[in-house]
Amino acid sequence: MRVDGEAMDDNPSPSLPFRPLGARVVIKADVEDHAPETTQSGLVTAKTLAAAVEGSDSEDSWFVGTVVGLGPEQSKDPVHIGDRVVFSWAAGQQLTLEGEKFLILHHSEVLAVLE
């Protein structure tokens, strides 16, 4: 409730089963699992690390997804629900709720909005 007594929309992303906080962006990645390539013991492979460190254009270093939710705080470079964005393989945290996979990242982890 606002101070002036007018009702406020608490969740700008009502279709999500959760409410992102702060300057968070919720993404549905275009790939099933945005996790980097790992060994059986869970170590990130040298190929994936090299691609990320070198900033290469390798598909192992960045991903594309669609914005499906936004937290209440936005920066001077806003993204909008429905935007397709580019982000690093190391960005954010994966969350699975009600059988759906989401990626929650800080607004600053969004590298670009695709036109």
Phi, psi and omega per residue, in radians:
M1 nan 2.328 3.077
R2 -1.292 2.848 3.118
V3 -1.101 -0.610 -3.112
D4 -1.353 0.046 3.080
G5 1.555 -0.082 3.133
E6 -1.432 2.402 3.138
A7 -1.126 2.549 -3.101
M8 -2.118 2.492 3.070
D9 -1.348 1.835 -3.078
D10 -1.279 -0.401 -3.058
N11 -2.241 1.786 3.118
P12 -1.241 -0.061 3.139
S13 -2.193 1.138 -2.994
P14 -1.154 -0.303 -3.126
S15 -1.411 -0.134 3.132
L16 -1.513 2.602 3.102
P17 -1.416 0.237 3.110
F18 -2.682 2.923 -3.135
R19 -2.032 1.985 3.117
P20 -1.173 2.517 -3.107
L21 -1.868 2.808 3.036
G22 1.005 -2.477 -3.115
A23 -1.658 0.824 -3.117
R24 -1.605 2.596 3.079
V25 -2.159 2.279 3.122
V26 -1.806 2.233 -3.039
I27 -2.097 2.499 2.876
K28 -1.840 1.892 -3.082
A29 -1.203 2.593 3.116
D30 -1.263 -0.241 3.075
V31 -1.884 2.690 -3.090
E32 -1.064 -0.714 -3.070
D33 -2.413 2.052 -3.071
H34 -1.512 0.092 -3.134
A35 -1.140 2.548 3.125
P36 -1.197 2.839 3.088
E37 -1.152 2.294 -3.124
T38 -2.270 2.852 3.036
T39 -1.398 3.031 3.115
Q40 -1.055 -0.510 -3.137
S41 -1.479 -0.037 3.066
G42 1.730 0.033 3.120
L43 -1.383 2.424 3.091
V44 -1.199 2.331 -3.078
T45 -1.201 2.677 3.136
A46 -1.068 -0.639 3.126
K47 -1.039 -0.788 3.141
T48 -1.154 -0.776 3.130
L49 -1.113 -0.751 -3.132
A50 -1.080 -0.737 3.134
A51 -1.089 -0.715 -3.120
A52 -1.251 -0.748 -3.111
V53 -1.170 -0.725 -3.120
E54 -1.349 -0.169 -3.101
G55 1.146 0.519 -3.070
S56 -1.178 2.896 3.073
D57 -1.505 0.224 3.133
S58 -1.061 2.526 3.102
E59 -1.142 -0.211 3.109
D60 -1.372 -0.214 -3.014
S61 -1.827 -0.259 3.138
W62 -2.599 2.812 -3.113
F63 -2.414 2.845 3.100
V64 -2.118 2.474 3.095
G65 -2.691 3.087 -3.123
T66 -1.941 2.325 3.110
V67 -1.245 2.157 3.128
V68 -2.050 -0.122 3.128
G69 -2.833 2.687 -3.130
L70 -2.409 2.488 3.006
G71 -1.347 2.991 -3.062
P72 -1.250 -0.366 -3.120
E73 -1.703 2.205 3.109
Q74 -2.147 2.635 -3.127
S75 -1.565 -3.049 3.119
K76 -1.225 -0.269 3.081
D77 -1.949 1.342 -3.016
P78 -1.255 2.622 2.943
V79 -1.956 2.818 -3.071
H80 -2.239 2.689 3.067
I81 -1.015 2.303 -3.111
G82 1.736 -0.296 3.099
D83 -1.139 2.460 2.989
R84 -1.645 2.204 -3.029
V85 -2.194 2.784 3.085
V86 -1.874 2.411 3.108
F87 -2.566 2.797 -3.123
S88 -1.321 2.668 3.082
W89 -1.068 -0.429 -3.096
A90 -1.573 -0.008 -3.051
A91 -1.352 2.544 2.922
G92 1.181 -2.998 -3.139
Q93 -2.246 2.357 3.081
Q94 -1.416 2.521 3.126
L95 -2.446 2.287 3.067
T96 -2.021 2.098 3.111
L97 -2.337 2.354 3.103
E98 0.895 0.648 3.084
G99 1.390 -0.003 3.134
E100 -1.871 2.450 3.116
K101 -1.709 2.285 3.101
F102 -2.182 2.766 3.005
L103 -2.156 2.150 3.128
I104 -1.882 2.104 3.121
L105 -2.326 2.818 3.089
H106 -1.290 2.557 -3.124
H107 -0.884 -0.642 -3.109
S108 -1.201 -0.236 3.125
E109 -1.490 -0.128 3.050
V110 -1.367 2.119 -3.068
L111 -1.514 -0.585 -3.101
A112 -2.871 2.717 3.000
V113 -1.862 2.214 -3.138
L114 -1.351 2.421 3.136
E115 -1.624 nan nan
